[in-house]
Amino acid sequence: MTKYIALLRAVNVGGTGKLPMAELKTMCEHAGFGNVRTFIASGNVVFESRQTAKQVVAALESRLAAYASKPVGVLVRTGVEMAAVLAANPFANEPPNRVAAIFLDTAPASDALDHATGRKGERIVLGTREIYVHYGDGMADTRLKIPAAKTGTARNMNTVAKLAAMAAD
């Protein structure tokens, strides 16, 4: 069985997309996933499945669309892939709450950062299927916009580390 981490896009952020984590856990169990555990109320769930990543995404997106009456984006990484995201953090010496990995479905284009706007001291580096951002002044007041990240979802390094650890257990 493969250990997966599913990251839901725009769940419980800014008062939109309310989804109780108990409900998410139940959805995953009904999809046939095993050892289901959620982490914080922003759409993070760790589980085991014999399905492919593509099948996992389809199963979750279908259930979430029925629940929310609208599409909810889901990005999936294996436990090994999440550990690799953490290990590849180019800002490992910075406070982990000021560094985010923006998870994407596919590799970002090599020119993805050329189109970023509103930059004010943030440092940005492309990853495998992620974009790493160091928010030197914090995320609260940033004006940074990265068009390549529009359909992605961000998690700070504290969350990435916790999810990788949960998947390793």
Secondary structure, DSSP 8 states (H G I E B T S, - for coil): -EEEEEEESSSSBTTBS---HHHHHHHHHHTT-EEEEE-TTTTEEEEEESS-HHHHHHHHHHHHHHHHTS---EEEEEHHHHHHHHHT-TTTTS-GGGEEEEE-SS---TTGGGG-BS-SS-EEEE-SSEEEEE-TT-STT---B-GGGTT-EEEEHHHHHHHHHHHH-
